[in-house]
Amino acid sequence: MSVHHQSLVGQVLFITGATSGIGLATLYQAVEQGAKVFYIARDEEKLQTLQEKMRRMGYETAYAVCDVAEKDQIERAVELCLKTFGRIDTFINNAGITSYETIEEIPLEEAKRVFDTNFWGVVNGSRAALPALKESQGRLINIGSVLSEVALPLQGIYSASKFAVRGFTNALRRELLATEPNVSVTLIIPSAINTSRRHEAYEKFGAIPPSHFVYSADVVARAILKASTTPMREVRIGIAAYIFPWMERFLPKVQDRLLANHFMENRQRRSLLEPLRRKELFPGHVMKSSIVAELSYRKSFLASGVGAGALFWLFLRKKGPSSHITT
């Protein structure tokens, strides 16, 4: 049956990696706006605690313990969601892990685990969800990164996994345009987001130069939920999601040198400083909105181009330490 949703009220959302960061922010915003949510993660204790909170607040939610890297597990979770709520309107591939090692130093098992979660998790989730999304004429939303387009030293494997997510998402979108045009496929491209991954970087390296522009996970959640009601090809979050891909295309050698210098600075900090144990995720200012994301919601290409150009000019004028663009 055809189901077109212009509102989150009554929608059934499926969120992977929902116990922290972007997934958790999306869950809270979705239920507050009237959606029913089925969510998964690997940590059963966190899932149970979260479900108790949802029930106390009167929200319609359910969960399953699931590792997205395991095809059979996510297929069973999708089946449970369908048994519980009857359909899936929006499926959000959010689960992800990162690593902070050079290509030479990262253990091969760790590198494979990053790919198993970040890339194969998206493949497994998408394939499991597609029959239900075809039935509901729903939305598939994959979480990429600015590192889907720009490879960052010390996060080469993570960057490679996000490059793969982008390629997979674009190919799947084009296949569905030919066969199931009513199923929309969106790639969310965040820049630096205030999640536990930044905390992991602080702990591993002792200190990493803060970004000029770090965004709340709530900003990404709003973009995800916007795409749940209004089909969009891509949504970019933060100025770095425009600047770094632009430099990659037009000034690649300049970007090579900038990121190489940034890499050396971080290596020096790693060897000289004791790891910091910070309770907060990011000690600086965290932005609660993104102008470039708002422009992404508009259909005017001219407005987006002018806005991105203005922000790029402001970025170049801003002085301070090098940006760290991990999401």
C-alpha positions in Angstrom: 0.0 0.0 0.0 1.3 3.5 -0.9 2.1 5.6 2.2 3.3 9.2 1.7 4.4 10.9 4.9 4.7 14.6 5.1 4.7 14.4 8.9 6.5 12.3 11.5 3.2 11.7 13.3 2.4 8.0 13.0 5.6 7.2 11.0 7.6 4.0 12.0 11.3 4.7 12.1 14.0 2.2 12.4 17.3 3.5 13.8 20.6 1.7 14.0 23.2 2.7 16.6 20.6 4.4 18.7 22.1 4.4 22.2 24.4 7.4 21.8 25.3 10.4 19.7 23.4 11.1 16.5 21.2 8.0 16.8 20.1 8.8 20.4 19.4 12.5 19.4 17.3 11.2 16.4 15.4 8.8 18.6 14.4 11.5 21.1 13.4 14.0 18.5 11.4 11.5 16.5 9.3 10.3 19.4 8.7 13.9 20.6 7.2 14.6 17.1 4.9 11.6 17.2 6.8 8.8 15.5 7.0 5.2 16.5 10.6 4.0 16.7 12.3 0.7 16.6 15.9 1.0 17.5 19.0 -1.3 17.8 22.5 -1.3 19.2 24.9 -3.9 20.6 24.7 -2.9 24.3 21.7 -4.7 25.8 22.0 -2.8 29.2 21.9 0.6 27.5 19.0 -0.5 25.3 17.0 -1.7 28.3 17.7 1.5 30.3 16.6 3.6 27.3 13.4 1.6 26.7 12.4 2.1 30.4 12.8 5.8 29.8 10.7 5.7 26.7 7.9 3.7 28.4 7.9 6.1 31.4 7.4 9.0 29.0 4.6 7.2 27.1 6.3 6.8 23.8 5.7 3.9 21.4 9.1 2.3 21.0 10.7 -1.2 20.8 14.3 -2.4 20.4 16.5 -5.4 19.6 20.1 -6.2 20.5 21.8 -6.3 17.2 25.3 -6.0 15.6 24.7 -4.5 12.1 27.8 -6.2 10.9 25.9 -9.5 11.3 23.5 -9.9 8.4 21.3 -12.5 10.2 20.9 -10.3 13.2 19.7 -7.2 11.4 17.4 -9.3 9.3 15.8 -10.7 12.5 15.6 -7.1 13.9 13.7 -5.9 10.8 11.3 -8.9 11.1 10.7 -8.0 14.7 10.0 -4.4 13.9 7.5 -5.5 11.2 5.8 -7.8 13.7 5.7 -5.0 16.3 4.6 -2.0 14.2 3.4 -3.5 10.9 5.7 -1.5 8.6 8.8 0.6 8.3 8.5 4.1 6.8 12.0 5.4 7.3 15.1 3.3 7.9 18.2 5.1 9.2 21.6 3.5 8.9 23.4 5.4 11.6 25.6 2.8 13.4 29.3 3.5 13.1 32.7 3.2 14.8 36.0 4.9 14.2 39.7 4.4 14.6 42.7 6.7 15.3 45.7 5.0 13.8 48.0 5.4 10.8 47.5 3.0 7.9 50.8 1.3 8.8 50.0 0.9 12.5 46.3 0.0 12.7 45.8 -3.7 13.5 44.2 -5.5 10.5 41.4 -6.9 12.8 40.5 -3.4 13.9 40.5 -2.1 10.3 38.2 -4.9 9.3 35.9 -4.2 12.2 35.5 -0.6 11.1 34.5 -1.7 7.6 32.2 -4.4 8.9 30.3 -1.9 10.9 30.5 1.3 8.9 30.1 -0.2 5.4 28.8 -3.7 5.6 26.4 -2.6 8.3 24.9 -0.1 5.9 24.7 -2.8 3.2 23.1 -5.3 5.5 20.6 -2.7 6.9 19.7 -1.4 3.4 19.1 -4.9 2.0 17.1 -6.0 4.9 14.9 -2.9 4.9 14.3 -2.5 1.2 11.3 -4.9 0.9 9.5 -3.0 3.6 10.4 0.4 2.2 9.1 -0.6 -1.2 5.8 -1.5 0.4 5.5 1.8 2.3 7.2 3.9 -0.4 9.5 5.0 2.3 12.8 6.6 3.0 16.3 5.1 3.3 18.7 7.5 5.1 22.4 6.7 5.3 24.9 8.6 7.5 28.0 9.5 5.7 30.6 12.1 6.7 32.7 14.9 5.2 35.3 12.1 5.3 33.2 10.4 2.6 34.9 12.9 0.3 38.1 13.9 2.1 40.5 11.4 3.5 42.0 12.4 6.9 45.4 11.3 8.2 45.1 9.1 11.3 41.6 8.1 10.2 42.4 6.6 6.8 40.4 3.4 7.4 37.4 5.3 8.8 37.6 7.6 5.7 37.8 4.7 3.4 34.7 3.1 5.0 32.8 6.3 4.6 33.9 6.7 0.9 32.5 3.2 0.4 29.2 4.3 2.1 28.9 7.2 -0.3 29.5 5.0 -3.4 27.1 2.4 -2.2 24.4 5.0 -1.5 24.7 6.7 -4.8 24.6 3.4 -6.7 21.6 2.2 -4.8 19.7 5.4 -5.4 20.2 5.2 -9.1 19.1 1.5 -9.2 16.0 2.4 -7.2 15.2 5.4 -9.5 15.0 2.9 -12.3 12.9 0.3 -10.5 11.3 1.8 -7.4 11.3 5.6 -7.8 9.0 6.1 -4.8 11.7 4.9 -2.4 13.9 7.9 -1.6 17.6 7.5 -0.7 19.3 10.3 1.3 23.0 10.7 2.3 23.6 12.9 5.4 27.1 14.4 5.3 28.0 15.9 8.7 31.3 17.7 9.5 32.5 17.9 13.1 29.8 16.7 15.4 30.0 16.7 19.2 29.7 12.9 19.9 31.7 10.4 21.9 34.1 9.9 18.9 35.6 13.3 19.7 36.1 12.2 23.3 37.8 9.1 22.1 40.2 11.3 20.1 41.0 13.4 23.2 41.7 10.3 25.2 43.9 8.7 22.5 46.0 11.7 21.6 46.0 13.8 24.7 44.7 16.8 22.7 43.5 17.6 19.2 43.1 21.2 18.0 39.4 22.0 18.3 37.4 22.8 15.2 36.2 26.3 14.6 32.8 24.8 13.9 31.6 21.9 16.0 27.9 21.0 15.8 25.5 19.4 18.2 24.2 15.9 17.4 20.7 17.5 17.5 21.6 19.4 14.3 22.1 16.1 12.4 19.0 14.6 14.0 16.9 17.5 12.6 18.4 16.9 9.2 17.6 13.2 9.3 14.0 13.8 10.4 13.6 16.4 7.7 14.7 13.8 5.1 12.1 11.4 6.7 9.3 13.7 5.5 10.8 15.4 2.5 12.9 13.4 0.0 16.3 14.9 -0.4 19.4 13.5 -2.2 22.0 14.9 0.2 22.1 17.1 3.3 25.4 18.7 4.4 25.9 19.6 8.0 28.5 22.3 8.8 30.7 24.5 6.8 33.5 21.9 6.6 31.1 19.7 4.6 31.4 22.3 1.8 34.9 23.7 2.2 36.9 20.5 2.4 35.3 18.8 -0.6 35.7 22.0 -2.6 39.4 22.1 -1.7 39.7 18.4 -2.5 38.4 19.1 -6.0 40.0 22.4 -6.9 43.1 22.7 -4.5 44.1 19.1 -3.8 47.8 19.8 -3.3 47.1 22.6 -0.9 44.8 20.3 1.0 47.4 17.6 1.0 49.9 19.9 2.7 47.3 21.3 5.2 46.2 17.9 6.3 49.8 16.6 6.4 50.8 19.4 8.7 47.7 18.7 10.8 48.8 15.1 11.0 52.3 16.0 12.3 50.9 18.3 14.9 48.6 15.6 16.3 51.5 13.0 16.3 53.6 15.5 18.4 50.7 16.0 20.8 50.2 12.3 21.1 53.8 11.7 22.2 54.2 14.7 24.5 50.9 15.0 26.3 49.1 12.7 28.8 45.7 11.6 27.8 43.0 13.9 29.0 40.0 12.5 30.8 37.2 14.9 30.0 33.6 14.5 31.1 32.4 16.9 28.4 32.7 15.8 24.8 34.0 19.1 23.5 35.3 21.9 25.7 34.6 24.7 23.2 31.5 26.2 21.7 29.1 23.7 20.2 26.8 25.1 17.5 23.1 24.3 17.8 22.2 25.0 14.1 23.8 24.9 10.7 23.1 27.5 8.0 24.4 25.3 5.3 22.0 22.5 6.4 19.1 24.9 6.2 20.2 25.9 2.7 20.3 22.2 1.8 16.6 22.0 2.6 15.9 24.7 0.0 15.5 23.9 -3.6 17.3 27.0 -4.8 20.8 26.0 -6.0 21.7 29.7 -6.3 20.9 30.3 -2.6 23.0 27.3 -1.6 25.9 28.4 -3.7 25.9 32.0 -2.4 25.5 30.9 1.2 28.3 28.3 0.9 30.6 30.9 -0.7 29.9 33.4 2.1 30.6 30.9 4.7 33.8 29.9 3.0 35.0 33.5 3.0 34.2 33.8 6.7 36.1 30.5 7.4 39.2 31.8 5.6 39.1 35.0 7.7 38.8 33.2 11.0 42.1 32.6 12.8 43.0 29.8 15.1 44.3 26.2 15.3 43.7 23.7 12.5 40.2 22.2 12.1 39.6 18.6 13.1 36.8 17.4 10.9 36.0 14.0 12.4 32.3 13.1 12.7 
